[in-house]
């Protein structure tokens, strides 16, 4: 691998594996609101949040962290304006007092904030508009959850940048299975040790929290209680439990993948569980997680961060490939693991962030492990059948096309059902 490609992959990991607290969509709304409050320079008298459908879908059913159990777009925005520190970006509401929680609850009941659907825009769009007397401020987030695209004050644009990642960012169009595998084998661990180490630490902590306490629908706990203690069940439970806690407002931070904490947890925990079971050293685990994270990002770049396609599928398939790497799998076993998983559960519908995400994560991880168990025995779904076509890369592209284009109408109908249209 040449130096340019090597450096590109390092950039991608540094940009994508960032820390967030709570479900990423309400946090992004709180971030935009906190930034708008800073621009306004005072507490607003009115707030309007305009969001794309996928943002509304992913905020409606989850508890906003550090909010005292409050849910929804309005609660996230008000808490961001009341207590948010925009300098912390996706940890914007990590420092909230009980007084600020109560203030948020009161302002919510008074109707301070309204939410409107922004139609005809990209899937990741948030615009927070604040006013106090004659003073106004607005902040727009596009493309990525922490990417501020525009800042306005009193109708004047103070800052604007394109709806793409900043100059010098990693180029995900260069990702491919073979190069990802090669990179995982040769990467200087000093270049990624901090990133991957933080991912293991944070995501393991929220997984442990989900297994130890009664969060949400308790999918992770249920799997252990009902399914025994084999490594496959523990891998599913560890991933699901992190989502159990996160969807119910647990304030512990996570390291995300493809803009999603659930996907970050799903990439991490099955590989961590299998590495411990196999007695793998830290270096092997780190390399397996490099592979897993990049393979998940590779799949999602064809779909986009937000769609009607459940991202847990991509992460679960990638995690199974990380498990395969722990066992010394080659390119073909990893490629067959991907197509076996995607040919099975590709297309699970995303109907917003909520308790059932944990169950979907469990299903995706289980399908991924089955896909690997097939692949290691040289069993795979034949090329040319269904969406499995020509080769591994083409199959990933086919799944991406279905998620990005084919499920557009599904996304609209899911949103219409959720908002009562």
MOFEN-V665572 format. One record per residue. N is the residue number from 1. RES is the residue in one letter. SS is DSSP state (A for helix, B for strand, O for the rest). Layout:
n->(N;N)
res->(RES;RES)
ss->(SS;SS)
This chain:
n->(1;2;3;4;5;6;7;8;9;10;11;12;13;14;15;16;17;18;19;20;21;22;23;24;25;26;27;28;29;30;31;32;33;34;35;36;37;38;39;40;41;42;43;44;45;46;47;48;49;50;51;52;53;54;55;56;57;58;59;60;61;62;63;64;65;66;67;68;69;70;71;72;73;74;75;76;77;78;79;80;81;82;83;84;85;86;87;88;89;90;91;92;93;94;95;96;97;98;99;100;101;102;103;104;105;106;107;108;109;110;111;112;113;114;115;116;117;118;119;120;121;122;123;124;125;126;127;128;129;130;131;132;133;134;135;136;137;138;139;140;141;142;143;144;145;146;147;148;149;150;151;152;153;154;155;156;157;158;159;160;161;162;163;164;165;166;167;168;169;170;171;172;173;174;175;176;177;178;179;180;181;182;183;184;185;186;187;188;189;190;191;192;193;194;195;196;197;198;199;200;201;202;203;204;205;206;207;208;209;210;211;212;213;214;215;216;217;218;219;220;221;222;223;224;225;226;227;228;229;230;231;232;233;234;235;236;237;238;239;240;241;242;243;244;245;246;247;248;249;250;251;252;253;254;255;256;257;258;259;260;261;262;263;264;265;266;267;268;269;270;271;272;273;274;275;276;277;278;279;280;281;282;283;284;285;286;287;288;289;290;291;292;293;294;295;296;297;298;299;300;301;302;303;304;305;306;307;308;309;310;311;312;313;314;315;316;317;318;319;320;321;322;323;324;325;326;327;328;329;330;331;332;333;334;335;336;337;338;339;340;341;342;343;344;345;346;347;348;349;350;351;352;353;354;355;356;357;358;359;360;361;362;363;364;365;366;367;368;369;370;371;372;373;374;375;376;377;378;379;380;381;382;383;384;385;386;387;388;389;390;391;392;393;394;395;396;397;398;399;400;401;402;403;404;405;406;407;408;409;410;411;412;413;414;415;416;417;418;419;420;421)
res->(X;X;X;X;X;X;X;X;X;X;X;X;X;X;X;X;X;X;X;X;X;X;X;X;X;X;X;X;X;X;X;X;X;X;X;X;X;X;X;X;X;X;X;X;X;X;X;X;X;X;X;X;X;X;X;X;X;X;X;X;X;X;X;X;X;X;X;X;X;X;X;X;X;X;X;X;X;X;X;X;X;X;X;X;X;X;X;X;X;X;X;X;X;X;X;X;X;X;X;X;X;X;X;X;X;X;X;X;X;X;X;X;X;X;X;X;X;X;X;X;X;X;X;X;X;X;X;X;X;X;X;X;X;X;X;X;X;X;X;X;X;X;X;X;X;X;X;X;X;X;X;X;X;X;X;X;X;X;X;X;X;X;X;X;X;X;X;X;X;X;X;X;X;X;X;X;X;X;X;X;X;X;X;X;X;X;X;X;X;X;X;X;X;X;X;X;X;X;X;X;X;X;X;X;X;X;X;X;X;X;X;X;X;X;X;X;X;X;X;X;X;X;X;X;X;X;X;X;X;X;X;X;X;X;X;X;X;X;X;X;X;X;X;X;X;X;X;X;X;X;X;X;X;X;X;X;X;X;X;X;X;X;X;X;X;X;X;X;X;X;X;X;X;X;X;X;X;X;X;X;X;X;X;X;X;X;X;X;X;X;X;X;X;X;X;X;X;X;X;X;X;X;X;X;X;X;X;X;X;X;X;X;X;X;X;X;X;X;X;X;X;X;X;X;X;X;X;X;X;X;X;X;X;X;X;X;X;X;X;X;X;X;X;X;X;X;X;X;X;X;X;X;X;X;X;X;X;X;X;X;X;X;X;X;X;X;X;X;X;X;X;X;X;X;X;X;X;X;X;X;X;X;X;X;X;X;X;X;X;X;X;X;X;X;X;X;X;X;X;X;X;X;X;X;X;X;X;X;X;X;X;X;X;X;X;X;X;X;X;X;X)
ss->(O;O;A;A;A;A;A;A;A;A;A;A;A;A;A;A;O;O;B;B;B;O;O;A;A;A;A;A;A;A;A;A;A;A;A;A;A;A;A;A;O;O;O;O;O;B;B;B;B;B;B;O;A;A;A;A;A;A;A;O;O;O;B;O;O;O;O;O;O;O;B;O;A;A;A;A;A;A;A;A;A;A;A;O;O;A;A;A;A;A;A;O;O;O;O;O;O;A;A;A;A;A;A;A;A;A;A;A;A;O;O;O;B;B;B;B;B;O;O;O;O;O;O;O;B;B;B;B;B;B;B;B;O;O;B;B;B;B;B;B;B;B;O;O;O;O;O;B;B;B;B;B;B;O;O;B;B;B;B;B;O;O;O;O;O;O;O;O;O;O;O;A;A;A;O;O;A;A;A;A;A;A;A;A;A;A;O;O;A;A;A;A;A;A;A;A;A;A;A;A;A;A;A;A;A;A;A;A;A;A;A;A;O;O;O;O;O;O;A;A;A;A;A;A;A;A;A;O;O;O;A;A;A;A;A;A;A;A;A;A;A;A;A;A;A;A;A;O;O;O;O;O;B;B;B;O;B;O;O;B;A;A;A;A;A;A;A;A;A;A;A;A;A;A;A;A;A;A;O;O;O;A;A;A;A;A;A;A;A;A;A;A;A;A;A;A;A;A;A;A;O;O;O;O;O;O;O;O;B;O;A;A;A;A;A;A;A;A;A;A;A;A;A;A;A;A;O;O;O;O;A;A;A;A;A;A;A;A;A;A;A;A;A;A;A;O;O;O;B;O;O;O;O;O;O;O;A;A;A;A;A;A;A;A;A;A;A;A;A;A;A;A;A;A;A;O;O;O;O;O;O;O;O;O;B;O;O;B;O;O;O;A;A;A;A;A;A;A;A;A;A;A;A;A;A;A;O;A;A;A;A;A;A;A;A;A;A;A;O;O;O)
